[in-house]
Amino acid sequence: MKNNHLSVSWWRSIDKIIFIPILILLFIGIIAISSASQKFGTINLKSNLMWNKHLIFCILSLFTIFIISKLSTKQIIILSISLFSLSIILCFTALIISQETKGATRWLNFIYFSIQPSELAKPTFIILSSLLFVRYKIKEDFSLIINLFCLSLISLILIMQPDFGMLILICVVWVIQLLTINIKSKILYPIISAILGIFLLCFFILDHVRFRIMNYLFSGIGDNYQITKSIDSFKSGGFFGQGIGEGIISKKLPDSHSDFVYALISEELGIIVAIIILFLYMIPYIRIHYICQRSSNLFIITSLTGLSNIFLFQTIINISSTLNIIPTKGMTLPFISYGGSSLFSSALLIGFILVLIKDDINE
């Protein structure tokens, strides 16, 4: 009876307009990964392992949302500082000891699984930077310098890994947070100029960044197998799709379970379902910004703005890459793509959002 009471109390306390679309996205992801795993064979150990691991990741992500959303704003600040510090340590560890995978050193490998520590940095850095932004806004002290140092630290790690897509994502969202607190122009413009300068420098010093951009602008420079198959998958799906498990073209994509899962969904379930998925991502985003408009708490506004933009921009980057609107970035689709680190990071993000909204309403 006590557990039932706690569950009912929790359900009443959370924002269901945000949580229900997340549940639906998780369910769609389970269907998509079940289908994607068939490319390894229907009675194949690797296929079963992927499917089982994804189910476990989904259950753990729901548990993470449940636990985090029961915390207070003060507790998620402490948790974010701790997890951000841990992610920085693990990222440097990965750079030193991990083996290169697909041209990057982002993962720490264990016996049965691997983790991408930089995924932890996304939601936790947003909370930390929001705290420092608000402190600077009130006191105009050294908080902005600390914030810039943290941004520089995570940016350095992402450049060294390398992970240019996440670098862009974090920097852009950080600048939007900076704009949210209405910082003085004489501080704003030099910071934005410095970030743009770093992006330009990355183009010249990082071969893979330059290659992807040039290959996108001038097709034929490199191998466009994945993006060609991705576009063909959309065409094959039409409006209503080929049916669950019936995708043929998307199964030939090496990353149909991760970066190109949206192409698989479009082929098997059709463009109509693909558009519905976009709306499922937009509903929490619109809801969060509606709440921000009504809130008077600058920390909550800055945090929710950052978290919602991370969530939506990552979605846009993934889908745009799949459709060849932008160069491929190697970024997962939140709550749908396979990957424990990505699911845990997204669950943390949603958990933080639910806490902030709950505390804002109770103020």
Stockholm file with secondary structure:
# STOCKHOLM 1.0

chainA/1-363         MKNNHLSVSWWRSIDKIIFIPILILLFIGIIAISSASQKFGTINLKSNLMWNKHLIFCILSLFTIFIISKLSTKQIIILSISLFSLSIILCFTALIISQETKGATRWLNFIYFSIQPSELAKPTFIILSSLLFVRYKIKEDFSLIINLFCLSLISLILIMQPDFGMLILICVVWVIQLLTINIKSKILYPIISAILGIFLLCFFILDHVRFRIMNYLFSGIGDNYQITKSIDSFKSGGFFGQGIGEGIISKKLPDSHSDFVYALISEELGIIVAIIILFLYMIPYIRIHYICQRSSNLFIITSLTGLSNIFLFQTIINISSTLNIIPTKGMTLPFISYGGSSLFSSALLIGFILVLIKDDINE
#=GR chainA/1-363 SS CHHHHHHHHHHHHSCHHHHHHHHHHHHHHHHHHHHHGGGGCTTCHHHHHHHHHHHHHHHHHHHHHHHHTTSCHHHHHHHHHHHHHHHHHHHHHHHHHCCCBTTBCCCEECSSCEECTHHHHHHHHHHHHHHHHHHHHHHCSTHHHHHHHHHHHHHHHHHHTTCHHHHHHHHHHHHHHHHHTTCCHHHHHHHHHHHHHHHHHHHHHCHHHHHHHHHHHSTTSSCCHHHHHHHHHHHHHTTTCSCTTCCSSGGGCTTTTTTTHHHHHHHHHHHHHHHHHHHHHHHHHHHHHHHHHHCCCHHHHHHHHHHHHHHHHHHHHHHHHHTTSSCCCCCCCTTTSSCHHHHHHHHHHHHHHHHHHHHHHHC
#=GC SS_cons         CHHHHHHHHHHHHSCHHHHHHHHHHHHHHHHHHHHHGGGGCTTCHHHHHHHHHHHHHHHHHHHHHHHHTTSCHHHHHHHHHHHHHHHHHHHHHHHHHCCCBTTBCCCEECSSCEECTHHHHHHHHHHHHHHHHHHHHHHCSTHHHHHHHHHHHHHHHHHHTTCHHHHHHHHHHHHHHHHHTTCCHHHHHHHHHHHHHHHHHHHHHCHHHHHHHHHHHSTTSSCCHHHHHHHHHHHHHTTTCSCTTCCSSGGGCTTTTTTTHHHHHHHHHHHHHHHHHHHHHHHHHHHHHHHHHHCCCHHHHHHHHHHHHHHHHHHHHHHHHHTTSSCCCCCCCTTTSSCHHHHHHHHHHHHHHHHHHHHHHHC
//
